[in-house]
Structures are given as structure tokens and as C-alpha cells.
Amino acid sequence: MASLMAKGASSKSNRNVNIQLCGAQSVGKTALLEALIKEQDPAQMAKFSEQRANLMSHHQIQVGDKLMKLLDCSGNSRAQHLVKEWFGRSHWVFVVYDMSK
């Protein structure tokens, strides 16, 4: 994953988000992001907690020597049109789903 992050962080383009997390509601997107922030940049946890309930929440976290920009997208149907708009602005889109459902 470190090589993917280095590639995305150094890439020159009009894309302003390195990673977009999307998927159905309550599959663990936010929990996955929370674990990453706790591990890589715990100083960002207060901001993360404040934005947790938003339909779309932008986060910048330090991973090694790179600043990563992440977008946590709600699985709520009200956010679907916003999620699609951000596809073109993201280097990577990670689709998170629950295989037990």
C-alpha cells in the first residue's frame, strides 16, 4: 500500500482526492478510515470525530512522509449523486462492502 500512496501523492493532475471510500450504508467505510487515522496520524482523530456524521467528509492524514487526502462517502441514498461526482476527482475509489450480507 505504501507504493500506491507514494504514487498517488506525487501524481500531477486535477484530481484532488487520493482515495475515495464508497459503498452501502453500515459496511465499515468509516471504521476502516478510523483505524487508518489511529494508526498513521492520531492527531487527526478530533477532526475525524467532528466530521463523522457528515454525508461526505474530507480528511488529510500523514502517512509516513506523504500527506494523503481521503474522502469518506456516506452510503445514504441522499449522497449517491455526490459520490458519483467525486469519482473523476479521485485517484482511487475503494468500494467497501460486507460479504456477510
N, C-alpha and C positions, 0 to 999 in steps of 0.2 A: 504494500500500500504506500510505502514511503516514496517509491519511484513514481507512482501515479500522482501523488501530491506534489512532488517536485516538478513534474511535467506540467501539471495544471497551473501551478502558481507562477511559473515562468513564461507561460504561453502568452503571446501578444494577440489580442483580439478584442472584439466588442462585447465579449461575454464577461459579465461582472459577478458571476457566482461560480465557485469551483465545483461545489456539489449541491444538488437539489435532492432532498429526500421526499418521496411521494409514495402514496399507497392508500389503502382503505383506512377508515377510522379505527383506532384502537388496535393496530397491528404491532406497534412498538417503535415507530419512527422517532418520536421524541425521547423515548427511553434509550434508544441507540445513541442519539446525539448527546444526551445527558452523560452517558458512560464515557463517550469520547472526550467531552469537555472536562469531566472529573479527572480523567487520566492525563490529558495533554495540557490543559490550561485552566486549572481550578479557579483562578482569579475571575473568570468569566461566569461563574455559577450564579452570582447575584443577578446579573443581567438576564441570564438564561431563565431564571425563576420568574422574573418580572414579565417576560415575553411568552411564557409557556402557553397561555390560553389564547394567544392571537391566532387568527386564521393562517397567517404567513409570518414567520419570524426569521429575521436575518441574524446571523451570528458570525463573528470573526474570532477565530481561535488560533493560537500559536501552536504549531506542530513542528517541533524541532526548531529550525531556523526559518521556517516558512509561515506566512500568515494565510490561513485558509478561510475562505468565505463560504458559509453554508446557509442554505435556505431550508427551513423545516416547514413543510406544507401540510395543512390540515387535510384529513380525509373527508371532511364535511362537504356535503354536496354544494353548499354555498361557495366553496373555494375552488371548485373544479375549473372554472374559466380562468381564474388567476394562475392556477398550477400550469395549465397549458401555455399561457402567455410566457411563462418563465423558462420553458423548455429550450427556446432559442438563445437564452441568455446564460445558460449553464454549460459548463464544460462536461459535466457528467450528471446523469439523472439516475439515482438509485431507487429502484422500486422495492419497497419493503412490504412483505405480505406474511400472513400467518398460515402455515401449511396445515395446521390442525383444524382449520375451519373448512 
